[in-house]
Amino acid sequence: MVAKLTVAAREKALAGLTDWTFDEAKDAISRQFSFENFSEAFAFMTRVALLAEKAGHHPEWSNVYDTVSIILNTHDAGGLSQKDIEMAGKVDALLG
Ligand SMILES: C[C@H](O)[C@H](O)[C@H]1CNC2=NC(N)=NC(=O)C2=N1
């Protein structure tokens, strides 16, 4: 099982994920993505879904028309883990 990040490890990891916001209460990171329209937003969600299945690590997310909100944390660890950091990096990379 993957472990929750220590505060030091979390701060180091978040320094490399400048577009993501850390929520202390949820022990999670989040980011909102805006697209041209629903079709672009849903195409992005499809790509994230494929990443999530491959990694066995799934986002909490929502979509309203052209906007996708993603929250990442690790249920098995009860907080933020390296898996979330890796997933955030992969999601960012989708946007090139
Ligand atoms: C067995 C399976 O891989 C686990 O239940 C995975 C599935 N997806 C998951 N996703 C997230 N976000 N956290 C988890 O702890 C988690 N666990």
The ligand as a Gaussian input file, in Angstrom:
#p B3LYP/6-31G(d) Opt

LIG

0 1
 C       -7.499000      -1.904000      -5.971000
 C       -7.418000      -0.536000      -6.563000
 O       -6.251000      -0.376000      -7.325000
 C       -7.467000       0.522000      -5.487000
 O       -8.685000       0.426000      -4.803000
 C       -7.262000       1.918000      -6.033000
 C       -8.290000       2.333000      -7.074000
 N       -8.219000       3.752000      -7.321000
 C       -7.842000       4.612000      -6.377000
 N       -7.920000       5.918000      -6.570000
 C       -7.598000       6.783000      -5.628000
 N       -7.694000       8.089000      -5.873000
 N       -7.188000       6.365000      -4.430000
 C       -7.057000       5.075000      -4.138000
 O       -6.648000       4.737000      -3.022000
 C       -7.368000       4.124000      -5.136000
 N       -7.217000       2.848000      -4.951000

